[in-house]
Amino acid sequence: MTERELREIVARLHGELTRYGLVAWTAGNVSARVPGRDLMVIKPSGVDYDDLSADNMVLCDLDGVPVEGDLSPSSDTAAHAYVYRAMPEVGGVVHTHSTYATAWAARGESIPCYLTAQADEFGGEIPVGPFALIGGDDIGKGIVSTLTGHRSPAVLMRNHGVFTIGPTARAAVKAAVMCEDVARTAHLARALGQPIPIAQADIDALYDRYQNVYGQRPSPAPSS
């Protein structure tokens, strides 16, 4: 994939954040690692979503320093960069302040696994990360320390919002969409009473099926 193609993908994926109601005003961001290079593409700071394009995405190194262009990158760039440095398997990072998931973050409470859809996508609870100030490596460190060894691609950073990771930026966006959906349903279930958690063995079975069986698989090559 060329850098230009990646810029186009990242710009377009920001439209998914608005489509699913995960952001307000200019908050939130998507980034992607440039394959084979110590670079990433990320949203510019404070630019309206309607004005985002491939041309104004910001190319940064993995210390979060812009390497070309005149626009300043997102205020969360240092956090994204830290994740890429610490987790080489990650190809995309997303941050939102989506309403229901951020409400759980404000409570400093992980989202228990009440739903089969959550077991599928997150493999269990959606964890809470520590409080950290914006601008340095602390948010990135919290993301990495919370998600390392955890099935969940999403973390609720306390008093802040949602960060998600994935092998691609699209996968990270999907995790952000599903995180908000789960957070909303779990909140409504609690409003009605005490939800019933799913047993761990059933979570494991659901996660394995979704990760390894669900969806379309490549057709086997014809035998000669």
CORJO-V207705 format. One record per residue. RES is the residue in one letter. D_LAST is the distance of its C-alpha to the last C-alpha in whole Angstrom. Layout:
res:RES d_last:D_LAST
res:RES d_last:D_LAST
This chain:
res:M d_last:32
res:T d_last:35
res:E d_last:39
res:R d_last:39
res:E d_last:36
res:L d_last:38
res:R d_last:41
res:E d_last:40
res:I d_last:38
res:V d_last:41
res:A d_last:43
res:R d_last:42
res:L d_last:41
res:H d_last:45
res:G d_last:45
res:E d_last:43
res:L d_last:46
res:T d_last:49
res:R d_last:47
res:Y d_last:47
res:G d_last:50
res:L d_last:50
res:V d_last:52
res:A d_last:56
res:W d_last:57
res:T d_last:55
res:A d_last:54
res:G d_last:51
res:N d_last:48
res:V d_last:45
res:S d_last:43
res:A d_last:40
res:R d_last:39
res:V d_last:38
res:P d_last:35
res:G d_last:35
res:R d_last:39
res:D d_last:42
res:L d_last:43
res:M d_last:43
res:V d_last:44
res:I d_last:46
res:K d_last:48
res:P d_last:52
res:S d_last:55
res:G d_last:57
res:V d_last:55
res:D d_last:55
res:Y d_last:51
res:D d_last:52
res:D d_last:52
res:L d_last:49
res:S d_last:47
res:A d_last:44
res:D d_last:47
res:N d_last:49
res:M d_last:47
res:V d_last:48
res:L d_last:46
res:C d_last:48
res:D d_last:47
res:L d_last:47
res:D d_last:50
res:G d_last:51
res:V d_last:52
res:P d_last:52
res:V d_last:50
res:E d_last:51
res:G d_last:53
res:D d_last:56
res:L d_last:55
res:S d_last:56
res:P d_last:53
res:S d_last:53
res:S d_last:55
res:D d_last:53
res:T d_last:51
res:A d_last:52
res:A d_last:51
res:H d_last:47
res:A d_last:47
res:Y d_last:48
res:V d_last:45
res:Y d_last:43
res:R d_last:45
res:A d_last:45
res:M d_last:41
res:P d_last:39
res:E d_last:36
res:V d_last:38
res:G d_last:37
res:G d_last:39
res:V d_last:43
res:V d_last:45
res:H d_last:48
res:T d_last:50
res:H d_last:53
res:S d_last:52
res:T d_last:55
res:Y d_last:54
res:A d_last:52
res:T d_last:55
res:A d_last:57
res:W d_last:56
res:A d_last:56
res:A d_last:59
res:R d_last:60
res:G d_last:58
res:E d_last:56
res:S d_last:53
res:I d_last:51
res:P d_last:50
res:C d_last:47
res:Y d_last:48
res:L d_last:45
res:T d_last:42
res:A d_last:41
res:Q d_last:42
res:A d_last:41
res:D d_last:37
res:E d_last:38
res:F d_last:40
res:G d_last:40
res:G d_last:44
res:E d_last:47
res:I d_last:47
res:P d_last:49
res:V d_last:52
res:G d_last:53
res:P d_last:56
res:F d_last:59
res:A d_last:58
res:L d_last:60
res:I d_last:58
res:G d_last:58
res:G d_last:57
res:D d_last:54
res:D d_last:56
res:I d_last:54
res:G d_last:50
res:K d_last:52
res:G d_last:52
res:I d_last:49
res:V d_last:47
res:S d_last:49
res:T d_last:49
res:L d_last:45
res:T d_last:44
res:G d_last:42
res:H d_last:43
res:R d_last:40
res:S d_last:42
res:P d_last:41
res:A d_last:44
res:V d_last:48
res:L d_last:51
res:M d_last:53
res:R d_last:57
res:N d_last:59
res:H d_last:57
res:G d_last:54
res:V d_last:50
res:F d_last:47
res:T d_last:44
res:I d_last:41
res:G d_last:37
res:P d_last:34
res:T d_last:35
res:A d_last:38
res:R d_last:36
res:A d_last:36
res:A d_last:39
res:V d_last:41
res:K d_last:39
res:A d_last:40
res:A d_last:44
res:V d_last:43
res:M d_last:42
res:C d_last:45
res:E d_last:48
res:D d_last:47
res:V d_last:47
res:A d_last:50
res:R d_last:52
res:T d_last:51
res:A d_last:52
res:H d_last:55
res:L d_last:56
res:A d_last:55
res:R d_last:57
res:A d_last:60
res:L d_last:60
res:G d_last:60
res:Q d_last:58
res:P d_last:54
res:I d_last:53
res:P d_last:50
res:I d_last:47
res:A d_last:46
res:Q d_last:45
res:A d_last:42
res:D d_last:41
res:I d_last:41
res:D d_last:39
res:A d_last:36
res:L d_last:37
res:Y d_last:36
res:D d_last:33
res:R d_last:31
res:Y d_last:32
res:Q d_last:31
res:N d_last:27
res:V d_last:27
res:Y d_last:29
res:G d_last:27
res:Q d_last:24
res:R d_last:21
res:P d_last:18
res:S d_last:15
res:P d_last:12
res:A d_last:9
res:P d_last:6
res:S d_last:4
res:S d_last:0
